[in-house]
Amino acid sequence: MPKVLISDKLSPAAVQIFRDRGIEVDFKPGLSPADLRAIIAPYDGLAVRSATKVTRELLDVAPNLKVVGRAGIGVDNVDVTSATARGVVVMNTPFGNAITTAEHAIAMMFALARQIPEASASTKAGKWEKNRFMGVELTGKVLGLIGCGNIGSIVADRALGLKMKVIAYDPFLSEKRAVEIGVEKVELDALIARADIVTLHTPLTEQTRNILGRDALFRLKKGARLINCARGGLVDEAALAEALTSGHLAGAALDVFETEPATDSPLFGLENVVCTPHLGAATAEAQENVALQVADQMADFLLTGAVSNAINMPSVTAEEAPRLKPYMELARLLGAMAGQLTAAQDGAIKAIRVEYEGHAAELNHRPLTAAALAGVLTPLMGAVNMVNAPVLAKQRGIDVAETTLERSGEYQTLVRLTVVTDKYEKSIAGTLLAENRPRLVEIKGIAVEADFAPHMLYVTNQDKPGFIGRFGTALAEAGINIATFHLGRSAPGGDAICLVGLDGPMPEPVLSGVRKLPLVVQATSLAF
């Protein structure tokens, strides 16, 4: 009988789901890290919210652990890398609290516009400072959404009901989808220039960290207001405090902070700031939804091997897994490469096409396409899995097409991924060697035979003498060791591709130097 430990507060209904399905469950919220490490060894599953920290040290003393279920979206409290290395599946519940979080953002907007927290405190203190609290109407104001996915689109719907004008910046939002939900798609600079109120609804990634830094904050309209119910780290809090105290911004409302629990902040002493302790998902309905979802998902996995909403593992049935596994890895790697190249060029994705030839065409290709989509979307959206990738693509109006060709061409099996943006169309193709080793065979129609490596450098250049020598010298002088080196070209003297496997990450200063070399058109660091 599988055994599950619930170490954070979850609905009693979740406990009952495990028991009804024949799983032994212990409910022990509030354990200290030391106490949790002392008892974790015999458990097959661990269900958590945000209080429990699933660290490498905890995983080291959990030899039986097979799955960690996070009742909620964020997995910041789970060391996903260490869990993956130990074969532990990490699941979340990505859609259980979307409405609740969106409603909290709307509530924060009202509180900020009418100074409700300060007015309440003043009135309770026996004062009657009616003239002190002069608010603003939301009707007719321009609301700028940074991120217009599941939560952002719900906020947009509520704001349109308030007769606000809604504009949105989201690299994945198509014009078609924008029209469907009633928002105007704009670039970030345009949003900053036009918005009366800015609200963030994007995950924290390397691309979005400090997306509203000092420069952006001071380019907002004078008197604008800012709301962040998404993730700490999206806004430079020190710069925000400066913008508020200087009078450039009229106010800010934050539910999330760079460091949590947030016990000290330059924002806390400001009257024009509303703060809540990460309450975006804190409603009875949301808590119930995510608790029931995580219990069902964990029970399915422990009893049948089915995987859903996994952060670090494809979602497939137990019967399909052995055969599909190498193909899903190939699709994921192709998607990850295409996604990183797309992120580097800041293109809004309009369509993704996946073609299957030979043996790949005979398989259930839905999980393969989902793996490819997850690879494409992850670089700009954070952790995306096979279950939510198709949903996220649909929400952003990305057209996804699959084509199968059962006869084999040059390769017995081939998967080709094409990404179409508003700026270009690019394809990447790969095959399997010995039926289990992913290998890259084509980029942008150019034949390039290369194995995937954890760290790679992708360079496009003009095919002229001298490039390879200068390129190799630049890496050598920087102390960068080349593990593998692959070249391809469209025609003599035409476009060329250089794909280099590295022993470690490419330092940004070295990458900048490569981009400045003669004949280099593009240089992008890749990680798999």
Buried (B, 14 or more C-beta within 10 A) or exposed (E): EBBBBBBBEBBEEBBEBBEEBEBBBBBEEEBEEEEBBEBBEEBBBBBBBBEBBBBEEBBEEBEEBBBBBBBBBBBBBBBBEBBBEBEBBBBBBBBBBBBBBBBBBBBBBBBBBBBBBBBEEBEEEEEEEEEEBEEBEBEEBBBBBBBBBBBBBBBBBBBBEBEBBBBBBBBBBBEEBBEEBEBBBBEBEBBBEBBBBBBBBBBBBEBBBBBBBBEBBBEBBEEBBBBBBBBBBBBBBEBBBBBBBEEBBBBBBBBBBBEEEBEEBBBEEBEBBBBBEBBBBBBEEBBBBBBBBBBBBBBBBBEEEBBBBBBBBBBBEEEBBEEBBBBBBBBBBBBBBBBBBBBBEEBBBBBBBBBBBBBBBEBEBEBBBBBBBBBBBBBBBBBBBBBBBBBBBEBBBBBBEBEBBEEBEEBEBBBBBBBBBEEEEBBBBBBBEEEEEBBBBBBBEBEBEBBBBEBBBBBBBBBEEEBBEEBBEBBEEBEBEBBEBBBBBBEEEEBBBBBBBBEEEBEEEBBEBBEEBEBBEEBBBBEB
